[in-house]
Amino acid sequence: MEWYYIICLFVFGTVFGSFFNVVGSRLAHNESILYPSSHCTYCKHKLGASELIPILSYIIQGGKCKHCKKKLSMYYPISEFITGICFSLCYIVFGNTLEFLISIVFVSFLIMIVSSDIEAMIIPDELLVIGSILIILLQIPAYGFTYVLSHIVQGVGAFFFMWGLKLFGDHLFQKESMGGGDIKLMFFFGLVLGFPLAVLSIFVGSVIGLPISVMFQLKKSHIIPFGPYLCLGAITLLLIHLPFDQLLDMMMFTK
């Protein structure tokens, strides 16, 4: 029965992942998320049911638009697959609890943020505000008001830590070192992960992003903004599901 839930969540995750791509992309361009219906970004061809199957449609069509034959980005099937995996892992880690719902909401909004940041290097305030409100509403019955107030404060702390890091980076490089969206994103991390893990996500995201950045630099391709790396770091720490002191002990032990 457990495997049934895990497989179902993966399938649902890929479907939602496809929707999250649309939301992130359209918010990045100030477009409606409801109208028009899904279409090819090149020829505006309205996608039929057979073109909307997550992952499979991309494979069957050879990574091209069925109508104009333009090559489609591999980001779409990869994002759908990752969302499916994350949904399943959230259930494996947290089980049938309110923590599971919180983790699903957290991951879902981060996937939308990644899509928007990659599309237009923008982290929409709407996603951060709505995501934070939903998280707080779920945390109250799960943990109580004291916990929620504590994590709001920790989120504010993470926000100011990142702001201070930005000021230092701006001074060091004599130019803008990161966007305002990355700073606001830290409040969202702190709200769910707490201050120590939110800050640690910067390090984890940097480690994850380093080889990717080098690869894009060697290919002289478009550099992915820092927001997606931060999100990957936060999701990794969420799914590891270890308190900061235990993670710190593990890091000290490896040395």
C-alpha positions in Angstrom: 0.0 0.0 0.0 2.9 2.4 0.8 4.3 1.9 -2.7 0.8 2.7 -4.2 0.8 6.1 -2.4 4.4 6.7 -3.5 3.7 6.0 -7.1 0.5 8.0 -7.1 2.3 10.9 -5.6 5.0 10.7 -8.3 2.3 10.8 -11.0 0.4 13.7 -9.4 3.8 15.4 -8.9 4.6 15.3 -12.6 1.2 16.7 -13.4 1.5 19.5 -10.9 5.1 20.1 -12.0 3.8 20.8 -15.5 1.3 23.3 -14.1 4.0 24.9 -11.9 6.1 25.5 -15.0 3.2 27.4 -16.5 2.5 29.4 -13.4 6.2 30.4 -12.9 6.7 31.3 -16.5 3.5 33.4 -16.8 4.0 35.2 -13.5 7.5 36.1 -14.6 6.0 37.9 -17.6 3.0 39.3 -15.8 0.6 37.1 -17.7 -2.6 35.4 -16.6 -2.1 31.9 -15.3 -5.6 30.9 -16.6 -5.8 32.4 -20.0 -4.9 31.6 -22.7 -4.7 27.8 -22.4 -1.4 25.9 -22.7 0.3 26.6 -26.0 3.6 26.5 -27.8 5.6 29.6 -26.9 6.9 29.8 -30.5 3.9 29.3 -32.8 1.1 29.8 -30.2 -0.4 26.4 -31.3 -2.9 25.3 -28.6 -1.7 22.1 -27.1 -4.0 19.1 -27.3 -4.5 16.4 -24.7 -1.7 14.2 -26.2 0.7 17.1 -25.9 0.1 17.7 -22.2 1.1 14.3 -20.8 4.0 15.1 -18.4 7.4 13.8 -19.5 5.9 11.3 -22.0 4.7 14.0 -24.5 8.2 15.4 -24.6 9.7 12.0 -25.3 7.1 11.0 -27.9 7.4 14.3 -29.8 11.2 14.1 -29.8 11.6 17.2 -27.7 9.9 19.3 -30.4 6.6 21.1 -30.9 4.2 18.9 -32.7 3.0 21.8 -34.9 6.0 24.0 -35.7 8.8 21.4 -34.9 10.8 23.9 -32.9 13.0 22.4 -30.2 11.6 22.5 -26.7 13.6 23.1 -23.6 14.6 20.0 -21.6 13.8 22.0 -18.5 10.1 21.0 -18.8 10.4 17.2 -18.5 13.3 17.5 -16.0 11.2 19.8 -13.8 8.2 17.5 -14.0 10.3 14.5 -13.0 11.9 16.3 -10.1 8.5 17.5 -8.8 7.2 14.0 -8.9 10.3 12.7 -7.1 10.0 15.4 -4.4 6.3 14.7 -3.9 7.1 11.0 -3.3 10.0 11.8 -1.0 7.9 14.2 1.0 5.6 11.3 1.8 8.4 8.9 2.5 10.0 11.3 4.9 7.0 12.8 6.7 4.2 10.2 6.2 0.5 10.9 6.5 0.9 14.0 8.7 0.5 17.8 8.5 4.2 18.0 8.1 3.7 16.2 4.8 1.3 18.9 3.6 3.6 21.7 4.7 6.5 20.1 2.8 4.3 19.7 -0.3 3.3 23.3 -0.2 6.9 24.4 0.4 8.3 22.3 -2.5 5.5 23.3 -4.8 6.1 27.1 -4.4 9.9 26.6 -4.7 9.4 24.7 -8.0 7.3 27.7 -9.3 9.9 30.1 -8.1 12.7 28.2 -9.9 10.7 28.2 -13.1 10.1 32.0 -12.9 13.7 32.7 -11.9 15.1 30.6 -14.8 12.6 32.1 -17.3 13.1 35.8 -16.5 15.4 36.1 -13.4 12.4 37.2 -11.3 11.1 35.7 -8.0 7.5 37.0 -7.9 6.4 38.5 -4.6 3.0 36.8 -5.1 4.5 33.4 -4.8 6.4 34.3 -1.6 3.4 36.0 0.0 0.8 33.3 -0.8 3.3 30.5 0.0 4.1 32.0 3.4 0.4 32.5 4.3 -0.4 28.9 3.4 2.6 27.6 5.4 1.6 29.6 8.5 -2.0 28.4 8.2 -0.8 24.8 8.2 1.8 25.3 10.9 -0.6 26.6 13.5 -2.6 23.4 13.9 0.5 21.3 13.4 2.8 23.0 15.9 0.9 25.8 17.7 1.2 29.6 17.8 4.5 29.7 19.7 6.3 27.6 17.1 4.9 29.7 14.3 5.9 33.0 15.9 9.3 31.6 16.5 9.7 30.6 12.9 8.4 34.0 11.7 11.2 35.6 13.7 13.7 33.1 12.4 12.5 33.9 8.8 13.1 37.6 9.5 16.5 36.8 10.8 17.4 34.8 7.7 16.1 37.7 5.6 18.4 40.2 7.3 21.4 37.7 7.2 21.0 37.5 3.4 20.6 41.2 3.2 23.8 41.7 5.1 25.5 39.2 2.7 24.3 41.1 -0.3 25.7 44.4 1.1 29.0 42.7 1.7 29.0 41.2 -1.8 28.0 44.6 -3.4 30.9 46.2 -1.6 33.4 43.4 -2.5 32.5 43.2 -6.2 31.5 46.9 -6.6 28.3 45.8 -8.3 25.0 44.2 -7.4 25.9 40.7 -6.1 22.3 39.3 -5.8 18.7 40.3 -6.4 16.1 41.3 -3.9 14.1 38.2 -4.6 16.9 36.0 -3.2 16.9 38.0 0.0 13.1 37.7 0.4 13.3 34.0 -0.4 15.3 33.5 2.8 12.3 34.5 4.9 10.3 31.7 3.2 13.2 29.3 4.0 13.4 30.4 7.6 9.6 30.0 8.0 9.9 26.3 7.3 13.5 25.3 8.0 14.3 27.7 10.8 17.2 30.2 10.8 20.2 27.9 11.0 19.1 25.6 8.1 17.9 28.6 6.1 21.4 30.0 6.3 22.9 26.5 5.6 20.8 26.3 2.4 23.1 29.1 1.0 26.1 26.9 1.4 24.3 23.7 0.1 22.9 25.6 -2.8 26.3 27.0 -3.7 27.9 23.5 -3.6 25.1 22.2 -5.9 25.3 25.1 -8.2 29.1 25.2 -8.6 29.5 22.4 -11.1 26.4 23.6 -13.0 27.8 27.1 -13.2 31.1 25.8 -14.5 29.4 23.7 -17.1 27.4 26.7 -18.4 30.5 28.9 -18.3 32.5 26.4 -20.4 29.7 26.2 -22.9 29.4 30.0 -22.8 25.7 29.5 -22.2 23.2 31.6 -20.2 24.0 31.5 -16.5 21.2 30.2 -14.3 20.4 32.8 -11.5 21.2 32.0 -7.9 17.6 31.5 -6.8 17.3 27.9 -8.2 20.4 26.8 -6.4 19.1 28.2 -3.1 15.8 26.4 -3.7 17.6 23.1 -4.4 19.6 23.6 -1.2 16.5 24.2 0.8 14.6 21.2 -0.6 17.7 19.0 0.1 17.7 20.1 3.7 14.0 19.7 4.1 14.1 16.1 2.8 17.2 15.2 4.9 14.9 16.2 7.9 17.7 16.4 10.5 17.9 19.2 13.1 20.7 21.7 12.6 22.7 20.4 15.6 22.7 16.9 14.3 23.8 18.1 10.8 26.6 20.1 12.5 27.7 17.1 14.5 27.8 15.0 11.3 29.9 17.7 9.5 32.3 17.9 12.4 32.6 14.1 12.5 33.5 13.9 8.9 36.4 16.2 9.5 
